[in-house]
């Protein structure tokens, strides 16, 4: 039975997905990092993507704020919570005040 299974597996045309590594993990570790040997408990590519999306959303919130919309209006337009909107606006205000110092 074991021989039959190995013959079937050898004959099956399995797609080859090369593990080209992870740029994000390589940056953090300082050495090449393969996905299958990743030391991180969560995928950094996914986390990095989420951070990028959050950054874009925050930039959009700030843009709408500059156009004169208040936090509840921005939240309604973007379909996000008012708390998220206020946090992005406060973070931007805080970073602007620190740059002036």
TIMI-2910 file (N, C-alpha, C, CB; in pm, 1 decimal, decimal comma, always signed):
<rs>
+----------+----------+----------+----------+----------+----------+----------+----------+----------+----------+----------+----------+------+
!      n_x !      n_y !      n_z !     ca_x !     ca_y !     ca_z !      c_x !      c_y !      c_z !     cb_x !     cb_y !     cb_z ! resn !
+----------+----------+----------+----------+----------+----------+----------+----------+----------+----------+----------+----------+------+
!    +83,3 !   -120,3 !     +0,0 !     +0,0 !     +0,0 !     +0,0 !    +86,3 !   +124,6 !     +0,0 !    -94,0 !     +1,0 !   +121,0 !  Unk !
!   +193,9 !   +123,2 !    +79,8 !   +282,9 !   +238,3 !    +88,8 !   +349,4 !   +266,2 !    -45,3 !   +389,0 !   +215,4 !   +196,6 !  Unk !
!   +386,6 !   +160,4 !   -119,1 !   +449,5 !   +177,0 !   -249,7 !   +354,0 !   +243,1 !   -347,4 !   +496,0 !    +42,1 !   -304,5 !  Unk !
!   +228,9 !   +202,9 !   -346,3 !   +129,3 !   +260,3 !   -436,4 !   +112,9 !   +409,7 !   -409,9 !     -5,8 !   +188,2 !   -420,7 !  Unk !
!   +110,4 !   +446,7 !   -282,3 !    +95,1 !   +587,3 !   -245,8 !   +214,2 !   +669,2 !   -295,8 !    +80,4 !   +602,1 !    -92,9 !  Unk !
!   +336,3 !   +615,3 !   -281,3 !   +454,7 !   +688,7 !   -325,2 !   +459,2 !   +700,4 !   -476,7 !   +581,2 !   +620,7 !   -274,4 !  Unk !
!   +412,3 !   +596,8 !   -549,2 !   +407,9 !   +602,3 !   -695,5 !   +307,5 !   +707,7 !   -740,0 !   +371,3 !   +464,0 !   -755,0 !  Unk !
!   +193,1 !   +712,9 !   -675,1 !    +90,7 !   +811,3 !   -710,3 !   +143,0 !   +952,2 !   -686,0 !    -38,6 !   +787,2 !   -629,4 !  Unk !
!   +207,7 !   +971,9 !   -572,8 !   +261,5 !  +1103,8 !   -541,1 !   +369,6 !  +1146,7 !   -639,3 !   +317,0 !  +1104,9 !   -400,4 !  Unk !
!   +453,6 !  +1051,8 !   -683,6 !   +558,9 !  +1084,1 !   -779,2 !   +501,2 !  +1120,6 !   -914,7 !   +655,0 !   +967,4 !   -793,5 !  Unk !
!   +394,7 !  +1051,5 !   -955,4 !   +335,2 !  +1075,1 !  -1086,7 !   +245,6 !  +1198,9 !  -1089,4 !   +255,4 !   +954,0 !  -1129,2 !  Unk !
!   +193,3 !  +1235,5 !   -974,9 !   +104,4 !  +1352,0 !   -969,5 !   +184,0 !  +1476,6 !  -1004,8 !    +38,7 !  +1366,5 !   -828,7 !  Unk !
!   +125,2 !  +1558,2 !  -1085,6 !   +191,7 !  +1682,6 !  -1122,7 !   +155,9 !  +1788,0 !  -1018,5 !   +150,5 !  +1728,8 !  -1266,9 !  Unk !
!   +242,8 !  +1798,9 !   -921,7 !   +221,2 !  +1894,4 !   -814,8 !   +275,5 !  +2029,6 !   -859,1 !   +288,4 !  +1847,3 !   -682,8 !  Unk !
!   +197,4 !  +2134,6 !   -837,7 !   +249,7 !  +2266,9 !   -873,2 !   +367,0 !  +2301,5 !   -781,9 !   +138,4 !  +2375,4 !   -862,8 !  Unk !
!   +461,8 !  +2372,0 !   -837,2 !   +578,0 !  +2411,8 !   -758,1 !   +562,9 !  +2557,7 !   -719,6 !   +710,5 !  +2388,5 !   -836,3 !  Unk !
!   +562,3 !  +2580,9 !   -589,9 !   +553,7 !  +2715,7 !   -536,4 !   +686,1 !  +2744,7 !   -466,8 !   +431,6 !  +2731,8 !   -438,2 !  Unk !
!   +774,0 !  +2815,1 !   -535,4 !   +903,6 !  +2840,6 !   -472,3 !   +889,5 !  +2932,1 !   -350,3 !  +1000,6 !  +2902,9 !   -573,6 !  Unk !
!   +964,8 !  +2900,3 !   -248,3 !   +966,3 !  +2983,0 !   -128,5 !  +1076,1 !  +3086,7 !   -148,8 !   +990,0 !  +2897,0 !     +2,6 !  Unk !
!  +1036,7 !  +3201,3 !   -200,8 !  +1133,2 !  +3306,5 !   -230,4 !  +1165,4 !  +3391,5 !   -109,0 !  +1081,5 !  +3394,1 !   -340,9 !  Unk !
!  +1107,8 !  +3357,9 !     +2,1 !  +1136,3 !  +3429,9 !   +125,1 !  +1043,5 !  +3547,8 !   +145,8 !  +1278,4 !  +3477,0 !   +125,2 !  Unk !
!  +1071,3 !  +3619,2 !   +251,1 !   +987,0 !  +3730,2 !   +293,5 !  +1074,7 !  +3853,5 !   +313,1 !   +909,3 !  +3695,2 !   +424,3 !  Unk !
!  +1050,5 !  +3956,0 !   +234,1 !  +1130,6 !  +4078,6 !   +243,6 !  +1117,8 !  +4143,0 !   +381,0 !  +1088,4 !  +4178,1 !   +135,6 !  Unk !
!   +995,4 !  +4143,1 !   +436,7 !   +972,4 !  +4206,8 !   +565,7 !  +1048,8 !  +4136,9 !   +677,4 !   +824,0 !  +4208,3 !   +597,5 !  Unk !
!  +1042,1 !  +4003,6 !   +680,3 !  +1113,8 !  +3927,5 !   +783,9 !  +1264,6 !  +3939,7 !   +765,4 !  +1072,2 !  +3778,9 !   +780,8 !  Unk !
!  +1309,7 !  +3942,5 !   +640,6 !  +1451,8 !  +3958,2 !   +613,1 !  +1502,1 !  +4092,5 !   +665,2 !  +1479,0 !  +3945,7 !   +462,8 !  Unk !
!  +1422,6 !  +4198,8 !   +647,2 !  +1460,7 !  +4331,1 !   +697,8 !  +1474,2 !  +4328,1 !   +849,8 !  +1357,0 !  +4437,6 !   +655,4 !  Unk !
!  +1378,1 !  +4266,0 !   +917,1 !  +1379,4 !  +4262,2 !  +1063,8 !  +1492,1 !  +4176,2 !  +1119,2 !  +1246,9 !  +4210,6 !  +1115,4 !  Unk !
!  +1519,1 !  +4064,8 !  +1051,5 !  +1620,5 !  +3972,3 !  +1100,9 !  +1761,5 !  +4010,8 !  +1056,3 !  +1589,0 !  +3832,2 !  +1054,3 !  Unk !
!  +1769,5 !  +4076,3 !   +942,7 !  +1900,5 !  +4110,6 !   +888,6 !  +1963,5 !  +3998,0 !   +809,2 !  +1992,3 !  +4150,3 !   +999,3 !  Unk !
!  +1888,8 !  +3890,3 !   +788,4 !  +1937,6 !  +3778,5 !   +706,9 !  +1818,9 !  +3719,0 !   +631,9 !  +2008,9 !  +3669,5 !   +795,5 !  Unk !
!  +1844,5 !  +3649,6 !   +520,0 !  +1734,2 !  +3592,4 !   +442,2 !  +1644,1 !  +3502,9 !   +526,7 !  +1789,0 !  +3513,2 !   +325,0 !  Unk !
!  +1513,2 !  +3518,4 !   +506,6 !  +1414,7 !  +3442,3 !   +583,4 !  +1315,8 !  +3376,2 !   +488,6 !  +1340,6 !  +3533,5 !   +684,2 !  Unk !
!  +1304,2 !  +3245,8 !   +494,6 !  +1208,1 !  +3172,1 !   +413,0 !  +1075,5 !  +3161,3 !   +486,8 !  +1262,0 !  +3031,7 !   +377,8 !  Unk !
!   +965,7 !  +3164,8 !   +411,6 !   +832,4 !  +3157,2 !   +473,4 !   +816,5 !  +3032,3 !   +559,7 !   +724,1 !  +3159,2 !   +365,4 !  Unk !
!   +862,8 !  +2920,0 !   +508,5 !   +843,8 !  +2794,4 !   +581,2 !   +932,2 !  +2783,1 !   +704,8 !   +870,8 !  +2678,0 !   +489,8 !  Unk !
!  +1030,1 !  +2871,9 !   +716,5 !  +1118,7 !  +2869,9 !   +832,9 !  +1103,9 !  +2998,4 !   +914,7 !  +1265,1 !  +2851,5 !   +788,7 !  Unk !
!   +994,7 !  +3068,2 !   +897,4 !   +974,0 !  +3198,1 !   +960,8 !   +966,2 !  +3185,1 !  +1112,8 !   +846,6 !  +3263,6 !   +907,1 !  Unk !
!  +1041,5 !  +3268,1 !  +1184,9 !  +1039,9 !  +3261,0 !  +1330,3 !   +925,9 !  +3340,0 !  +1394,1 !  +1170,2 !  +3310,4 !  +1383,8 !  Unk !
!   +854,4 !  +3416,4 !  +1314,5 !   +749,4 !  +3501,4 !  +1369,4 !   +617,2 !  +3426,4 !  +1380,8 !   +731,6 !  +3625,6 !  +1283,0 !  Unk !
!   +544,3 !  +3447,3 !  +1490,5 !   +419,4 !  +3373,3 !  +1510,7 !   +308,7 !  +3413,2 !  +1413,3 !   +371,0 !  +3393,5 !  +1651,6 !  Unk !
!   +311,8 !  +3537,2 !  +1363,9 !   +212,8 !  +3581,9 !  +1266,4 !   +285,5 !  +3626,4 !  +1141,7 !   +124,2 !  +3696,4 !  +1323,0 !  Unk !
!   +220,7 !  +3612,8 !  +1028,4 !   +282,9 !  +3649,1 !   +901,1 !   +304,0 !  +3800,2 !   +893,8 !   +196,0 !  +3601,1 !   +782,4 !  Unk !
!   +427,5 !  +3840,6 !   +878,0 !   +461,4 !  +3982,2 !   +871,4 !   +405,9 !  +4045,7 !   +744,9 !   +612,7 !  +4001,3 !   +877,8 !  Unk !
!   +398,1 !  +3968,8 !   +636,3 !   +341,9 !  +4023,4 !   +512,1 !   +198,4 !  +4069,7 !   +535,3 !   +346,5 !  +3917,9 !   +398,6 !  Unk !
!   +122,2 !  +3990,3 !   +607,5 !    -17,3 !  +4024,8 !   +634,7 !    -23,0 !  +4145,8 !   +726,9 !    -92,9 !  +3905,0 !   +697,5 !  Unk !
!    +58,4 !  +4145,1 !   +831,5 !    +60,3 !  +4257,0 !   +924,9 !   +101,9 !  +4384,7 !   +852,8 !   +155,3 !  +4228,1 !  +1042,7 !  Unk !
!   +203,8 !  +4373,2 !   +768,7 !   +252,7 !  +4488,6 !   +692,8 !   +143,2 !  +4543,0 !   +601,8 !   +377,0 !  +4450,5 !   +609,8 !  Unk !
!    +68,7 !  +4453,7 !   +539,0 !    -40,9 !  +4494,8 !   +451,4 !   -149,2 !  +4568,0 !   +530,1 !   -100,9 !  +4373,2 !   +380,0 !  Unk !
!   -181,6 !  +4515,4 !   +649,1 !   -283,8 !  +4579,8 !   +732,8 !   -238,8 !  +4718,5 !   +776,0 !   -314,6 !  +4493,8 !   +856,6 !  Unk !
!   -111,3 !  +4730,8 !   +812,3 !    -58,7 !  +4860,8 !   +852,9 !    -65,4 !  +4959,4 !   +737,7 !    +85,3 !  +4847,6 !   +903,0 !  Unk !
!    -34,0 !  +4911,0 !   +617,9 !    -38,3 !  +4998,0 !   +499,6 !   -181,2 !  +5047,6 !   +474,9 !    +14,8 !  +4922,7 !   +374,6 !  Unk !
!   -278,0 !  +4957,2 !   +486,8 !   -417,8 !  +4996,0 !   +467,9 !   -462,3 !  +5095,1 !   +574,2 !   -508,2 !  +4873,0 !   +470,3 !  Unk !
!   -419,6 !  +5074,3 !   +698,0 !   -455,5 !  +5166,4 !   +806,9 !   -393,1 !  +5303,4 !   +782,7 !   -409,7 !  +5110,1 !   +944,1 !  Unk !
!   -270,1 !  +5304,1 !   +733,5 !   -202,5 !  +5431,1 !   +705,5 !   -277,3 !  +5507,5 !   +596,4 !    -55,3 !  +5406,7 !   +663,2 !  Unk !
!   -318,5 !  +5437,4 !   +490,6 !   -395,2 !  +5502,0 !   +383,0 !   -527,7 !  +5556,6 !   +435,8 !   -421,3 !  +5402,5 !   +267,9 !  Unk !
!   -594,6 !  +5478,5 !   +521,2 !   -721,5 !  +5522,5 !   +579,3 !   -700,8 !  +5647,5 !   +664,3 !   -784,2 !  +5410,1 !   +664,0 !  Unk !
!   -595,2 !  +5646,5 !   +746,1 !   -567,1 !  +5761,9 !   +831,0 !   -537,2 !  +5886,4 !   +748,1 !   -449,9 !  +5731,7 !   +923,8 !  Unk !
!   -464,9 !  +5869,4 !   +638,2 !   -435,7 !  +5982,4 !   +549,8 !   -565,3 !  +6037,4 !   +489,3 !   -337,5 !  +5939,9 !   +437,6 !  Unk !
!   -657,0 !  +5948,4 !   +456,2 !   -786,5 !  +5990,0 !   +401,4 !   -866,5 !  +6065,8 !   +507,9 !   -866,8 !  +5866,7 !   +350,4 !  Unk !
!   -861,7 !  +6019,4 !   +631,3 !   -931,4 !  +6087,1 !   +741,5 !   -878,0 !  +6229,2 !   +757,4 !   -914,9 !  +6007,9 !   +874,3 !  Unk !
!   -746,2 !  +6241,7 !   +757,5 !   -683,9 !  +6374,0 !   +773,6 !   -721,2 !  +6465,2 !   +656,6 !   -529,7 !  +6360,9 !   +784,1 !  Unk !
!   -720,9 !  +6411,1 !   +535,2 !   -760,0 !  +6489,1 !   +416,4 !   -901,7 !  +6542,8 !   +430,4 !   -749,1 !  +6403,1 !   +289,0 !  Unk !
!   -993,6 !  +6456,4 !   +472,8 !  -1133,1 !  +6498,7 !   +490,2 !  -1145,0 !  +6602,2 !   +601,9 !  -1223,0 !  +6377,3 !   +520,8 !  Unk !
!  -1063,2 !  +6586,3 !   +706,7 !  -1062,7 !  +6683,7 !   +815,0 !  -1017,7 !  +6820,2 !   +766,0 !   -972,6 !  +6636,6 !   +928,3 !  Unk !
!   -917,5 !  +6822,1 !   +679,3 !   -868,7 !  +6948,3 !   +622,5 !   -973,2 !  +7013,7 !   +532,4 !   -739,7 !  +6924,4 !   +543,5 !  Unk !
!  -1061,8 !  +6930,9 !   +476,4 !  -1168,6 !  +6983,0 !   +390,6 !  -1284,6 !  +7039,7 !   +472,4 !  -1219,9 !  +6873,0 !   +297,7 !  Unk !
!  -1275,4 !  +7025,8 !   +606,1 !  -1375,4 !  +7086,8 !   +693,0 !  -1475,1 !  +6991,8 !   +756,6 !  -1448,9 !  +7186,3 !   +617,2 !  Unk !
!  -1462,4 !  +6861,6 !   +731,2 !  -1553,4 !  +6766,3 !   +793,8 !  -1509,2 !  +6740,0 !   +937,4 !  -1558,9 !  +6634,0 !   +713,3 !  Unk !
!  -1606,3 !  +6720,8 !  +1026,2 !  -1572,3 !  +6686,9 !  +1164,4 !  -1567,8 !  +6534,2 !  +1180,4 !  -1675,3 !  +6749,8 !  +1263,7 !  Unk !
!  -1526,2 !  +6487,6 !  +1297,5 !  -1506,3 !  +6344,5 !  +1321,1 !  -1632,3 !  +6260,6 !  +1292,8 !  -1462,0 !  +6322,7 !  +1464,6 !  Unk !
!  -1751,7 !  +6298,3 !  +1343,5 !  -1869,8 !  +6217,5 !  +1313,9 !  -1903,1 !  +6212,6 !  +1163,9 !  -1988,5 !  +6271,7 !  +1390,4 !  Unk !
!  -1881,9 !  +6323,0 !  +1095,1 !  -1909,8 !  +6325,2 !   +950,2 !  -1812,4 !  +6235,7 !   +874,0 !  -1901,8 !  +6469,5 !   +895,8 !  Unk !
!  -1684,7 !  +6242,2 !   +911,4 !  -1584,1 !  +6158,1 !   +845,6 !  -1614,3 !  +6011,0 !   +871,7 !  -1441,5 !  +6193,7 !   +895,0 !  Unk !
!  -1649,7 !  +5979,8 !   +995,9 !  -1682,0 !  +5841,4 !  +1031,6 !  -1797,7 !  +5788,6 !   +948,7 !  -1715,6 !  +5830,9 !  +1180,1 !  Unk !
!  -1896,7 !  +5873,7 !   +927,4 !  -2013,4 !  +5832,4 !   +849,6 !  -1976,3 !  +5810,9 !   +702,4 !  -2125,4 !  +5937,5 !   +861,5 !  Unk !
!  -1896,7 !  +5901,2 !   +647,3 !  -1856,3 !  +5890,7 !   +506,6 !  -1772,9 !  +5764,9 !   +483,3 !  -1776,8 !  +6015,5 !   +463,9 !  Unk !
!  -1677,6 !  +5738,0 !   +571,8 !  -1587,3 !  +5624,4 !   +554,2 !  -1639,4 !  +5495,2 !   +615,4 !  -1454,0 !  +5656,6 !   +613,7 !  Unk !
!  -1752,4 !  +5504,2 !   +684,2 !  -1812,7 !  +5387,6 !   +749,1 !  -1717,7 !  +5323,7 !   +850,1 !  -1853,9 !  +5284,5 !   +644,4 !  Unk !
!  -1662,2 !  +5408,9 !   +934,9 !  -1574,7 !  +5363,2 !  +1042,3 !  -1623,0 !  +5426,6 !  +1172,0 !  -1424,6 !  +5399,4 !  +1013,7 !  Unk !
!  -1565,8 !  +5385,5 !  +1282,7 !  -1610,5 !  +5440,8 !  +1411,0 !  -1557,9 !  +5582,5 !  +1430,6 !  -1564,7 !  +5351,2 !  +1527,2 !  Unk !
!  -1630,9 !  +5658,6 !  +1511,1 !  -1586,4 !  +5794,5 !  +1544,3 !  -1454,9 !  +5789,8 !  +1621,7 !  -1694,4 !  +5869,0 !  +1626,6 !  Unk !
!  -1437,5 !  +5686,3 !  +1702,8 !  -1313,9 !  +5671,7 !  +1779,4 !  -1191,9 !  +5658,1 !  +1688,6 !  -1323,4 !  +5550,9 !  +1871,6 !  Unk !
!  -1205,2 !  +5578,4 !  +1582,5 !  -1096,5 !  +5562,7 !  +1485,4 !  -1066,5 !  +5696,1 !  +1418,5 !  -1132,5 !  +5456,2 !  +1379,2 !  Unk !
!  -1172,2 !  +5768,6 !  +1386,5 !  -1156,8 !  +5898,7 !  +1321,6 !  -1086,5 !  +5996,6 !  +1414,6 !  -1293,6 !  +5954,5 !  +1279,0 !  Unk !
!  -1131,0 !  +6002,8 !  +1538,1 !  -1069,3 !  +6094,9 !  +1635,2 !   -922,5 !  +6059,6 !  +1660,6 !  -1147,3 !  +6092,4 !  +1768,1 !  Unk !
!   -892,4 !  +5929,4 !  +1670,3 !   -754,8 !  +5886,2 !  +1693,2 !   -664,0 !  +5933,8 !  +1579,9 !   -747,8 !  +5732,9 !  +1706,4 !  Unk !
!   -707,8 !  +5915,2 !  +1454,7 !   -626,4 !  +5956,3 !  +1340,1 !   -606,7 !  +6107,7 !  +1338,9 !   -691,7 !  +5910,3 !  +1208,5 !  Unk !
!   -713,3 !  +6181,9 !  +1368,2 !   -702,0 !  +6328,5 !  +1370,6 !   -611,9 !  +6374,6 !  +1485,7 !   -842,0 !  +6393,2 !  +1383,7 !  Unk !
!   -625,2 !  +6311,8 !  +1602,3 !   -541,0 !  +6347,5 !  +1717,4 !   -394,7 !  +6312,0 !  +1693,2 !   -591,0 !  +6277,0 !  +1843,6 !  Unk !
!   -370,7 !  +6195,8 !  +1632,5 !   -233,2 !  +6154,9 !  +1602,1 !   -168,0 !  +6255,1 !  +1508,1 !   -230,5 !  +6013,8 !  +1539,8 !  Unk !
!   -243,4 !  +6299,1 !  +1408,8 !   -190,7 !  +6396,0 !  +1312,4 !   -162,5 !  +6529,3 !  +1381,3 !   -289,7 !  +6416,0 !  +1195,4 !  Unk !
!   -254,7 !  +6573,8 !  +1465,6 !   -236,6 !  +6699,7 !  +1537,4 !   -115,3 !  +6691,3 !  +1629,8 !   -363,2 !  +6734,6 !  +1618,2 !  Unk !
!    -99,6 !  +6576,9 !  +1697,5 !    +13,3 !  +6556,9 !  +1788,1 !   +145,5 !  +6559,1 !  +1711,3 !     -1,7 !  +6424,1 !  +1864,2 !  Unk !
!   +150,4 !  +6491,9 !  +1595,6 !   +275,2 !  +6488,7 !  +1518,9 !   +308,7 !  +6626,4 !  +1462,8 !   +265,3 !  +6386,6 !  +1404,8 !  Unk !
!   +206,8 !  +6705,1 !  +1428,1 !   +230,3 !  +6842,0 !  +1378,5 !   +285,7 !  +6930,5 !  +1489,5 !    +99,6 !  +6903,0 !  +1322,5 !  Unk !
!   +232,6 !  +6916,8 !  +1611,5 !   +279,4 !  +7000,2 !  +1722,3 !   +421,5 !  +6961,5 !  +1762,6 !   +184,5 !  +6987,7 !  +1843,0 !  Unk !
!   +457,1 !  +6833,6 !  +1750,1 !   +593,0 !  +6790,6 !  +1783,4 !   +694,1 !  +6840,3 !  +1679,9 !   +599,3 !  +6637,7 !  +1793,8 !  Unk !
!   +649,0 !  +6852,5 !  +1553,7 !   +738,4 !  +6902,4 !  +1449,1 !   +769,4 !  +7050,0 !  +1469,4 !   +676,7 !  +6880,5 !  +1310,9 !  Unk !
!   +675,3 !  +7124,3 !  +1526,7 !   +693,2 !  +7268,4 !  +1548,2 !   +792,4 !  +7296,7 !  +1660,2 !   +559,3 !  +7334,2 !  +1580,2 !  Unk !
!   +806,8 !  +7202,0 !  +1753,9 !   +894,7 !  +7222,5 !  +1870,9 !  +1040,4 !  +7218,7 !  +1834,2 !   +867,5 !  +7117,9 !  +1976,5 !  Unk !
+----------+----------+----------+----------+----------+----------+----------+----------+----------+----------+----------+----------+------+
</rs>
